Amino acid sequence: MSSVLIVLSGARFWTQKDGSQRPTGFWAEEFITPHRILTEAGVQVTIATPGGRVPVADAVSLTDESEKTYLGGLRDVLGSPLRLEDVDPADYDAVLVPGGHGPMQDLAVDPDIARILEAMLPDESKAVAALCHGLAAFLPAGNEDGSWLFRGRRMTSFTDAEEDQVGLAANAPWLLESRLRAAGAVFDGGPAFGSYVVVDGNLITGQNPQSAAAAGEALLKAITA
């Protein structure tokens, strides 16, 4: 049986440029859709957060009752996540980081997600996947020579244009696309708010919530091929 580690942000707030705290969390669709695809295919899924903090869905992302019902069915699992600090990457075939602005707050500076990615990305038998703002988790990961682990890799994420269109760019402390490009990513953005997934070897990235299904299917294909 294949096994996937889903790493969720434990953040409740995203610190803005002006110092205010914007409520956030993980984006419901970006977690629910891949989780459903993987579990329905018989994949064993483990959820982890920094410090084992109970994750919360961004309230803005809960658009219908079916999402609330799905998360309610996972109340026990979400209520007792594995501590990211205790994760052994050797135990998993893949890691997936859903978005929401939460990862911009905690995973973007987390040494343990860096440790996990540094073990898994160079291993071509494993897959690394992230959606939307989940790619913020890539930022702290480095190579032994001090360079960024993902330098030169093709990827996509929530774009600066999308951030601007939702009205959050002006007060954001930094923009994800810009930060990824500056770090050395070969960034490949698709049309705003359309499903767009980039697969570069064992690296799978989705641009936005609309990409959750395609990214989930690409991850499932990668670990069952």
KOLVEXFI-398942 format. One record per residue: residue in one letter; x, y, z of N, C-alpha, C, CB in turn. Coordinates in steps of 0.05 Angstrom, whole numbers, padded with zeros to 5 digits, always signed. Atoms other than C-alpha are relative to their C-alpha. Glycine has a CB too. Layout:
# KOLVEXFI-398942
AXYZXYZXYZXYZ ...
# end
This chain:
# KOLVEXFI-398942
M+00017-00024+00000+00000+00000+00000+00017+00025+00000-00019+00000+00024 S-00015-00026+00001+00026+00069-00019-00007+00017+00024-00005+00014-00026 S+00005-00018-00023+00032+00121+00036+00008+00028-00007+00016-00010+00025 V-00004-00028+00005+00027+00196+00031-00002+00016+00025-00020+00011-00022 L+00000-00019-00022+00044+00249+00082-00012+00026-00010+00029+00004+00012 I+00011-00027+00006-00001+00310+00078+00007+00018+00023-00032-00002-00003 V-00009-00020-00019+00030+00369+00113-00018+00024-00001+00030+00008-00004 L+00018-00023-00001-00020+00422+00135+00013+00022+00018-00028-00008+00011 S-00008-00023-00017-00005+00491+00163-00015-00002+00027-00005+00027-00014 G+00014-00003-00026-00021+00500+00237-00006+00029+00007+00018-00012+00021 A+00004-00028-00005-00026+00575+00229-00030+00008+00000+00015+00017-00021 R+00026-00011-00001-00089+00612+00247-00001+00028-00011-00011+00001+00028 F-00001-00028+00010-00066+00681+00224+00024+00003-00019+00003+00019+00024 W-00022-00007+00019-00023+00710+00168+00007+00029+00006-00009-00004-00030 T-00009-00027-00008+00017+00771+00190+00003+00017-00026+00026+00000+00016 Q+00000-00017+00024+00006+00828+00140+00022+00021+00002-00027+00014-00002 K-00021-00020+00002+00053+00882+00117-00003+00022+00021+00001+00012-00028 D+00005-00021-00020+00020+00932+00164-00001-00009+00028-00026+00014-00007 G+00000+00011-00026+00026+00886+00223-00026-00013+00010+00008+00020+00020 S+00026+00012-00007-00047+00864+00225+00001-00030-00004-00023+00013-00016 Q+00001+00029+00001-00065+00791+00233-00026-00008-00016+00000-00012+00028 R+00022+00009+00017-00109+00763+00177-00007-00029+00007+00006+00004-00030 P+00007+00028-00006-00147+00699+00197+00005-00017-00025-00030-00002+00008 T-00006+00018+00022-00125+00641+00155+00000-00029+00010+00027+00007-00013 G-00001+00028-00007-00111+00566+00157+00007-00015-00026-00027-00011+00012 F-00004+00014+00026-00109+00512+00103-00025+00004-00017+00005-00031+00005 W+00022-00004+00018-00153+00517+00041-00015-00026-00003+00010+00011-00028 A+00015+00025-00002-00208+00466+00047+00001-00017-00026-00029+00006+00006 E+00001+00015+00025-00213+00445-00027+00027-00013-00006-00009+00017-00023 E-00026+00009+00007-00138+00437-00033+00009-00024+00018+00020+00022+00003 F-00004+00023-00017-00138+00387+00024-00020-00022-00006-00002+00008+00029 I+00021+00020+00003-00205+00352+00013+00002-00015-00026-00027+00014+00002 T+00001+00014+00026-00200+00338-00061+00023-00020-00003+00003+00021-00022 P-00021+00021+00002-00131+00304-00061-00004-00022+00021+00028+00012+00003 H+00004+00020-00021-00147+00269+00005-00021-00020-00009-00010+00014+00026 R+00021+00019+00010-00210+00239-00026+00011-00017-00022-00025+00016-00010 I-00011+00016+00023-00174+00218-00090+00019-00021+00011+00015+00019-00019 L-00020+00019-00011-00118+00185-00050-00013-00022+00016+00021+00014+00016 T+00012+00020-00018-00160+00150+00003-00019-00019-00015-00015+00013+00022 E+00018+00017+00015-00211+00125-00047+00015-00020-00017-00018+00016-00018 A-00017+00018+00015-00153+00093-00085+00015-00020+00018+00020+00016-00017 G-00013+00018-00019-00131+00057-00022+00027+00009+00011+00003-00026-00012 V-00026-00010-00009-00071+00101-00007-00003+00007+00030+00008+00026-00016 Q-00001-00006-00029-00053+00107+00067+00010+00029+00003+00019-00019+00015 V-00007-00028-00003-00053+00181+00086+00004+00007+00029-00023+00018-00012 T-00006-00010-00027-00021+00212+00147+00001+00030-00001+00027-00012+00011 I+00000-00029-00001-00031+00284+00167+00019+00010+00022-00029+00011+00006 A-00019-00012-00019+00023+00325+00202-00001+00030-00001+00029-00011-00006 T-00002-00029-00002+00030+00397+00225+00024+00007+00017-00026+00012+00011 P-00021-00008-00018+00085+00437+00258-00009-00001+00029+00009+00029-00007 G+00007+00003-00028+00084+00419+00331-00024-00017+00006-00004+00027+00011 G+00025+00016-00004+00024+00374+00321-00024+00018+00006+00004-00019+00022 R+00022-00019-00005-00020+00436+00324-00024-00008-00017+00009+00029-00006 V+00024+00007+00014-00092+00422+00305-00005+00021-00022-00025+00000+00020 P+00003-00018+00022-00102+00452+00236-00029+00009-00003+00009-00013-00027 V+00027-00010+00004-00162+00495+00218-00002+00009-00030-00006+00024+00019 A+00005-00009+00027-00192+00509+00150-00006+00030+00000-00024-00016-00013 D+00007-00029+00003-00194+00581+00127-00030+00002-00004+00016+00012-00024 A+00029-00002+00002-00266+00601+00137-00010+00008-00028-00011+00019+00021 V+00007-00009+00027-00267+00635+00069-00001-00023-00020+00020+00021-00010 S-00002+00023+00019-00251+00568+00036-00023-00020+00003+00026-00014+00004 L+00023+00018-00005-00312+00532+00065-00024+00010-00015-00006-00004+00030 T+00020-00011+00017-00359+00545+00008-00026-00015-00001+00011+00002-00028 D+00025+00015+00000-00411+00491+00017+00000-00020+00023-00005-00014-00027 E+00003+00018-00023-00438+00442+00068+00015-00026-00004-00030-00006+00004 S-00014+00025+00005-00406+00382+00034+00029+00001+00010+00000-00007-00030 E-00027-00003-00010-00337+00409+00052+00000-00002+00030+00013+00026-00010 K+00001+00001-00029-00357+00419+00124-00006-00028+00010-00022+00020+00011 T+00006+00028-00007-00386+00349+00126+00024-00018-00003-00023-00011-00018 Y-00024+00016+00004-00322+00319+00097+00020+00004+00022+00012+00006-00027 L-00019-00006-00021-00279+00354+00147-00010-00010+00027+00006+00030+00002 G+00012+00011-00025-00327+00334+00203+00005-00029+00002-00030+00006+00000 G-00005+00029+00000-00317+00262+00183+00029-00007+00007-00007-00012-00026 L-00028+00003-00006-00242+00272+00194+00008+00014+00026+00018+00010-00023 R-00005-00016-00025-00250+00308+00261+00021-00013+00018-00026+00003+00016 D-00019+00014-00018-00211+00255+00300+00028+00001-00012-00008-00029+00005 V-00027+00000+00013-00154+00252+00249+00012+00028+00000-00003-00010-00029 L-00010-00027+00000-00148+00327+00242+00005+00011+00028-00020+00019-00014 G-00004-00008-00027-00153+00334+00317+00024-00010+00014-00024-00007+00016 S-00024+00012-00012-00091+00293+00330+00021-00005-00022-00007-00026+00015 P-00020+00004+00021-00041+00305+00273+00027-00008+00012+00003+00025-00016 L-00027+00007-00007+00029+00277+00275+00016+00026+00002+00013-00019-00021 R-00018-00022-00001+00082+00326+00297+00020-00001-00023+00015+00001+00028 L-00018-00001+00023+00122+00348+00237+00029-00007+00009+00000+00027-00013 E-00027+00005-00011+00184+00343+00282+00005-00030+00002+00003+00013+00027 D-00003+00029-00004+00171+00268+00290-00001-00016-00026-00021-00010+00019 V+00003+00014+00026+00163+00251+00216+00027-00011-00009-00012+00019-00021 D-00023+00012+00014+00212+00202+00185-00008-00002-00029+00006-00029+00012 P+00008+00000+00028+00209+00216+00110+00003-00028-00013+00017+00020-00015 A-00003+00027+00011+00231+00144+00097-00025-00016+00001+00023-00015+00014 D+00025+00015-00004+00162+00121+00119-00021+00006-00022-00012+00007+00026 Y+00020-00009+00019+00127+00155+00060+00009-00001-00029-00009+00028+00007 D-00007+00000+00028+00124+00149-00015-00002+00028-00012-00019-00019-00015 A+00003-00027+00010+00104+00222-00024-00008+00018+00022-00022+00000-00023 V+00009-00021-00018+00091+00287+00011-00017+00020-00016+00024+00014+00015 L+00018-00020+00013+00035+00336-00006-00005+00023+00019-00027-00013-00009 V+00005-00024-00017+00029+00407+00020-00023+00016-00013+00026+00017+00003 P+00021-00018+00010-00039+00440+00008+00005+00029+00008-00028-00010+00010 G-00004-00028-00005-00045+00515+00008-00020+00012+00019-00001+00015-00025 G+00011-00019-00019-00085+00570+00040+00024+00018+00008-00012-00015+00025 H-00022-00017-00007-00045+00628+00066+00016-00009+00025-00010+00028+00004 G-00014+00010-00023-00026+00589+00128+00029-00007-00004-00014-00024+00011 P-00028+00007+00004+00038+00560+00098+00018+00024-00003+00003-00017-00024 M-00016-00024+00003+00062+00631+00084+00009+00009+00028-00016+00023-00013 Q-00006-00009-00027+00062+00641+00160+00019-00019+00014-00025+00003+00016 D-00016+00019-00016+00092+00577+00188+00018-00018-00017-00018-00017+00017 L-00016+00019+00014+00116+00527+00136+00023+00013-00016-00017-00016-00019 A-00021-00015+00015+00156+00580+00098+00026+00003+00016-00011+00027-00008 V-00024-00003-00016+00205+00582+00156+00004-00025+00018-00002+00025+00018 D-00001+00024-00018+00198+00511+00185+00023-00018-00007-00027-00015-00002 P-00023+00016+00006+00262+00471+00191-00007-00029-00005+00019+00001+00023 D+00006+00028+00004+00226+00404+00193-00012-00006-00027-00019-00009+00022 I+00009+00005+00027+00189+00412+00128+00024+00001-00019-00022+00020-00009 A-00025-00001+00015+00257+00431+00100+00014-00027+00001+00018+00022+00009 R-00013+00026-00003+00287+00367+00128-00014-00022-00016+00000-00008+00030 I+00016+00021+00014+00231+00324+00098+00004+00003-00030-00029+00002+00008 L-00003-00004+00029+00236+00356+00029+00028-00006-00009-00007+00029-00007 E-00028+00005+00007+00312+00351+00030+00006-00030-00002+00018+00013+00020 A-00003+00029+00001+00305+00276+00041-00015-00012-00024-00009-00013+00025 M+00018+00013+00019+00249+00263-00009+00004+00010-00029-00028+00005+00008 L-00002-00010+00028+00260+00308-00070+00023-00014-00015+00004+00030-00001 P-00021+00012+00016+00328+00279-00089-00004-00030-00005+00026+00003+00015 D+00006+00028+00004+00299+00208-00084-00022-00003-00021-00010-00013+00027 E+00019+00001+00023+00266+00197-00152-00021-00021+00003+00015-00005-00025 S+00022+00020-00006+00226+00138-00123-00022+00012+00016+00012-00024+00014 K+00021-00013-00016+00187+00188-00082-00010+00024-00015+00011+00009+00028 A+00011-00023+00013+00142+00246-00102-00004+00023+00020-00027-00007-00013 V+00005-00024-00016+00137+00317-00076-00021+00017-00014+00027+00017+00005 A+00022-00014+00012+00073+00355-00088-00009+00023+00018-00024-00018-00006 A+00011-00022-00015+00044+00422-00067-00020+00015-00017+00023+00020+00009 L+00021-00015+00013-00016+00465-00084+00001+00029+00009-00027-00012+00006 C+00006-00028-00006-00024+00540-00089+00021+00012+00019-00027+00003+00012 H-00019-00011-00019+00008+00574-00028+00015-00021+00016-00015+00018+00020 G-00015+00021-00012+00032+00507-00004+00029-00001-00008-00012-00027-00006 L-00028-00001+00009+00095+00519-00044+00017+00018+00017+00001+00010-00029 A-00016-00016-00019+00116+00568+00010+00017-00019+00017-00018+00016+00018 A-00015+00020-00016+00139+00504+00046+00026-00007-00014-00017-00025+00004 F-00025+00007+00015+00193+00496-00008+00022+00019+00008-00005+00001-00030 L-00019-00021-00003+00228+00560+00012+00023-00006+00019-00013+00025+00009 P-00022+00004-00018+00269+00537+00072+00018-00024-00007-00010-00004+00028 A-00015+00024+00006+00296+00474+00038+00025+00006-00016-00018-00020-00015 G-00025-00006+00014+00368+00475+00016+00017-00025-00007+00016+00019+00016 N-00020+00021+00006+00424+00433-00014+00024+00003+00019+00009+00003-00029 E-00023+00000-00017+00488+00416+00022+00019+00023-00006+00016-00026-00003 D-00018-00023+00007+00524+00472-00016-00012+00027+00007+00006-00002-00029 G+00012-00025-00008+00476+00523+00012-00020+00011-00021+00020+00020+00005 S+00019-00010+00021+00436+00532-00053-00028-00011+00007+00009-00009-00028 W+00028+00008-00004+00360+00525-00055-00005-00027-00013-00019+00021-00012 L+00005+00028+00009+00337+00453-00062-00015-00001-00027-00016-00015+00021 F+00017+00000+00024+00287+00471-00118+00010+00017-00022-00028+00008+00008 R-00011-00017+00021+00332+00516-00159+00001-00015-00027+00029+00009+00008 G+00000+00012+00027+00322+00503-00233-00023-00019-00006+00025-00014-00004 R+00023+00018+00004+00259+00461-00223-00024+00016-00010-00007-00015+00026 R+00025-00012+00011+00195+00476-00262-00022-00003+00021-00008-00012-00027 M+00022+00001-00019+00136+00493-00218-00020+00023-00005+00011+00002+00029 T+00020-00021+00001+00073+00534-00211-00011+00004+00029-00023-00006-00020 S+00013-00005-00025+00038+00566-00152-00021+00022-00004+00021+00009+00022 F+00018-00024+00002-00015+00619-00137+00017+00023-00010-00014+00006+00028 T-00016-00020+00013+00009+00675-00181-00003+00027+00013-00007+00002-00030 D+00003-00027-00010+00022+00747-00163-00025+00014-00012+00026+00017-00008 A+00024-00011+00012-00033+00766-00212-00025-00009+00014-00002-00007-00030 E+00024+00010-00014-00083+00721-00176-00002+00013+00028+00002-00031+00003 E+00000-00013-00026-00061+00750-00109-00011+00029-00002+00028+00000+00013 D+00010-00027+00004-00074+00819-00136-00030+00001-00006+00016+00013-00023 Q+00028+00000+00008-00141+00800-00165-00018-00006+00024-00005-00021-00021 V+00016+00005-00024-00166+00774-00097+00003+00022+00021+00007-00027+00012 G-00002-00024-00017-00144+00840-00066+00019-00003+00024-00026+00006+00010 L-00017+00005-00023-00090+00812-00020+00029+00007-00005-00002-00028+00009 A-00028-00004+00007-00026+00831-00056+00011+00025+00014+00003+00003-00030 A-00010-00026-00010-00020+00903-00030+00010-00002+00028-00021+00021-00003 N-00007+00001-00028-00016+00884+00043+00015-00026+00007-00025+00002+00017 A-00015+00025-00005+00021+00817+00035+00029+00007+00006-00001-00018-00025 P-00028-00006-00006+00090+00817+00067+00019-00008-00023+00008-00015+00025 W-00015+00008+00024+00116+00781+00005-00019-00016-00018+00026-00015+00007 L+00016+00015+00019+00087+00748-00057+00014-00025-00008-00006+00018-00025 L-00012+00027+00003+00098+00674-00069+00013-00003-00027-00021-00021+00004 E-00013+00004+00026+00110+00674-00144+00026+00015-00001-00019+00010-00022 S-00025-00016+00001+00161+00730-00137+00022-00012+00017-00006+00029+00010 R-00020+00012-00017+00196+00695-00080+00011-00025-00012-00012-00006+00028 L-00009+00025+00013+00199+00629-00118+00019+00006-00023-00023-00017-00009 R-00017-00008+00023+00227+00663-00180+00027+00010+00010-00014+00022-00016 A-00025-00011-00010+00279+00700-00139+00018-00021+00012-00006+00021+00022 A-00016+00022-00011+00301+00635-00106+00012-00017-00021-00017-00016+00019 G-00011+00016+00022+00313+00603-00174-00019-00019-00013+00023-00014+00010 A+00019+00017+00013+00249+00569-00194-00004+00007-00029-00027+00001+00015 V+00009-00005+00027+00231+00561-00267-00030+00000+00001+00011-00023-00021 F+00028-00003-00007+00162+00588-00256-00017-00001-00026-00005+00026+00015 D+00017+00004+00023+00106+00569-00304-00029+00003+00009+00005-00029-00013 G+00028-00006-00008+00039+00602-00290-00019-00003-00023-00002+00028+00011 G+00022+00002+00020-00026+00587-00326-00020+00022+00003-00014-00027+00003 P+00021-00020-00002-00089+00628-00335-00010+00003+00029-00023-00006-00019 A+00010-00005-00027-00115+00660-00271-00025-00016+00006-00005+00030+00004 F+00023+00015-00011-00162+00615-00232-00009-00023-00018-00022+00019+00005 G+00006+00023+00016-00159+00559-00282+00017-00023+00010+00005+00004-00030 S-00016+00023-00008-00135+00488-00268+00026-00001-00015-00016-00026-00003 Y-00026+00001+00013-00061+00485-00282+00020-00015+00018+00011+00029-00006 V-00019+00017-00015-00011+00432-00259+00026-00003-00016-00013-00028+00006 V-00026+00004+00013+00063+00426-00274+00013-00024+00013+00019+00026+00004 V-00014+00024-00009+00098+00359-00269+00029+00001-00011-00014-00026-00009 D-00028-00001+00007+00174+00362-00269+00014-00023+00015+00014+00028+00008 G-00011+00024-00013+00201+00292-00255-00018-00008+00023+00028+00005+00010 N+00015+00009-00024+00180+00274-00184-00012+00024+00015+00017-00016+00019 L+00011-00024-00012+00156+00346-00170-00026+00007-00013+00020+00023-00002 I+00027-00005+00011+00082+00360-00178-00011+00025+00014-00019-00024+00004 T+00010-00025-00012+00054+00430-00167-00026+00009-00014+00021+00022-00001 G+00025-00011+00011-00016+00460-00176-00002+00029+00007-00023-00016+00011 Q-00001-00030-00002-00029+00534-00186-00019+00011+00021-00007+00011-00026 N+00021-00013-00015-00093+00546-00146-00020-00022+00009-00014+00022-00016 P+00020+00020-00008-00154+00512-00114-00012-00015-00023-00021+00013+00017 Q+00012+00013+00024-00182+00497-00183+00018-00023-00011-00005+00020-00021 S-00019+00020+00009-00120+00453-00194+00001-00024+00018+00027+00012-00003 A-00002+00021-00021-00133+00408-00134-00005-00028-00011-00019+00005+00022 A+00006+00027+00011-00165+00350-00173+00022-00010-00018-00027+00001-00015 A-00020+00008+00019-00114+00349-00229+00027-00007+00015+00005+00021-00021 A-00025+00005-00015-00056+00353-00179-00003-00026+00016+00006+00023+00019 G+00004+00025-00015-00086+00297-00136+00002-00024-00018-00028+00001+00013 E-00002+00022+00019-00093+00253-00197+00028-00005-00009-00019+00005-00024 A-00028+00002+00009-00022+00268-00219+00017-00013+00022+00011+00028-00007 L-00015+00012-00022+00004+00250-00150-00007-00030+00003-00007+00014+00027 L+00008+00028-00001-00036+00185-00149+00014-00016-00022-00031-00003-00002 K-00013+00013+00022-00008+00167-00217+00030-00004+00006-00003+00016-00026 A-00029+00001-00006+00063+00182-00193+00007-00022+00019+00010+00026+00010 I-00007+00020-00021+00060+00135-00133-00011-00028-00006-00011+00010+00026 T+00011+00027+00006+00021+00078-00166+00010-00010-00027-00030+00001+00000 A-00009+00008+00026+00055+00076-00234+00019-00024+00001+00015+00023-00014 
# end
